[in-house]
């Protein structure tokens, strides 16, 4: 979000906002889900969670990005879903292209043990997220080792496993998800 202060114009800001996908209406009216999650206790394991809402039509190229050369030693990263089972990438991409929107997140742990396994952590976290949202969700993830900090990318479809549109409350996306990630990481560590 940039503002041209010199000329007092908001043109750059308006231009940036035009490219963001918009949800079609008020989240409460759309039936957004997500429960209140209290902040973690002091001294809890800290996580970093960043996310965005995108259009489902870009799923195929995004899934290719998640895999290509992002694994250990430059190998392709493996995509995984619930229970660690392999993902049918083509089927997921085709189904997700029909979704009205999609949630994409990146997660990493602050000071985790170097041998901490991220895949079981993500699976435990997503099981808890399903409980918080009160419905089964369709998701996949890939753990990247291409930076100094190992991190996991998540793609959550904009429709749940029952075929209903999935809208998540803002508070849950901005705070609750990270708080839940902190709780699960603290418990596992």
Secondary structure, DSSP 8 states (H G I E B T S, - for coil): ---BTTTTB-HHHHHHHHTS---SS-TTTTT-B--------TT---EEEEEEEE-GGGHHHHHHHHHTT-SGGG----EE-GGG-B--HHHHHHHHTTSS-EEEEEEEESS--TT--HHHHHHHHHHHHHHHHTS-EEEEEEEE-SSSS-EEEEEEEEEETTS-B--B-HHIIIIIHHHHHHHHHHHH-
